[in-house]
Amino acid sequence: MKTYFVYILKCSDSTYYTGVTNNLDERVYEHQAGFDPKAYTFRRRPVELSYSKEFAEVNDAIAFEKQVKGWRRAKKLALIEGRIEELPELATAYFRKQG
């Protein structure tokens, strides 16, 4: 059975990059080594793996990656730090500020 991972890298400029892969170690190495000069992480190396979550289904992994990519920094940081219970409040607090 193949497994898939959603991962978050912390870049040298303190931004976060979110991706999905079926080989986490290899993918992090590729980011770190700068395999793709057009990649977001290329000029932001070194990178550090800050978070990963394993999935059995590729569609679930892709859906979660897209969800996380849409989050603001505060919400990503809460996920990385394991403050899962704060995620709903962070989402509603953001929308209250916008309204």
C-alpha positions in Angstrom: 0.0 0.0 0.0 1.3 3.4 -1.0 1.3 6.3 1.5 1.2 10.0 0.8 2.4 12.9 2.9 1.4 16.5 3.3 4.3 18.4 4.6 5.2 22.0 5.6 8.7 23.3 5.3 9.9 26.4 7.1 12.1 28.4 4.7 15.2 30.5 5.6 13.1 33.6 5.2 10.6 32.3 7.8 7.9 31.6 5.2 6.2 28.3 4.9 5.9 26.0 1.9 3.2 23.2 1.8 3.4 20.2 -0.5 2.4 16.7 -1.1 4.5 13.6 -1.9 4.7 9.9 -1.7 8.3 9.9 -0.5 8.8 12.5 2.2 12.6 12.0 2.8 13.4 12.2 -0.9 11.1 15.3 -1.5 12.6 17.2 1.5 16.1 16.4 0.1 15.1 17.7 -3.3 14.0 21.0 -1.8 17.1 21.2 0.3 19.4 20.5 -2.6 17.7 22.9 -4.9 16.8 20.5 -7.7 14.4 23.0 -9.3 15.6 26.6 -9.8 12.0 27.7 -10.4 10.7 26.2 -7.1 9.4 28.5 -4.4 12.0 27.0 -2.0 15.0 27.4 -4.3 16.1 30.9 -3.1 14.7 30.3 0.4 17.1 27.5 1.4 18.0 26.0 3.8 14.5 24.6 4.5 13.4 22.7 7.6 10.6 20.1 7.8 8.2 21.5 10.3 5.2 19.2 9.9 4.0 16.1 8.1 0.8 14.1 8.0 0.5 10.7 6.4 -2.5 9.6 4.2 -3.5 6.3 2.7 -5.4 7.9 -0.1 -3.8 10.4 -2.6 -7.1 12.3 -3.0 -7.3 12.9 0.8 -3.7 14.1 0.8 -4.2 16.5 -2.1 -7.4 17.9 -0.5 -5.6 18.5 2.8 -2.7 20.1 1.0 -5.0 22.5 -0.8 -6.8 23.3 2.4 -3.6 24.1 4.3 -2.2 26.2 1.4 -5.2 28.5 1.8 -4.6 29.1 5.5 -3.0 32.1 6.9 0.4 31.9 8.7 -1.2 31.8 12.2 -3.3 28.8 11.4 -0.4 26.9 9.8 1.7 27.7 12.9 -1.0 26.3 15.2 -1.1 23.1 13.1 2.7 22.8 13.3 2.7 23.4 17.0 -0.1 20.8 17.6 -2.6 23.4 18.7 -5.3 21.7 16.7 -8.1 22.9 19.0 -7.3 26.5 18.0 -7.9 26.0 14.3 -11.6 26.7 14.3 -11.2 29.8 16.4 -8.4 31.1 14.2 -10.6 30.7 11.1 -13.6 32.5 12.6 -11.5 35.2 14.2 -10.1 36.1 10.8 -13.5 36.3 9.2 -14.8 38.5 12.1 -12.0 40.9 11.4 -12.9 41.0 7.7 -16.5 41.7 8.3 
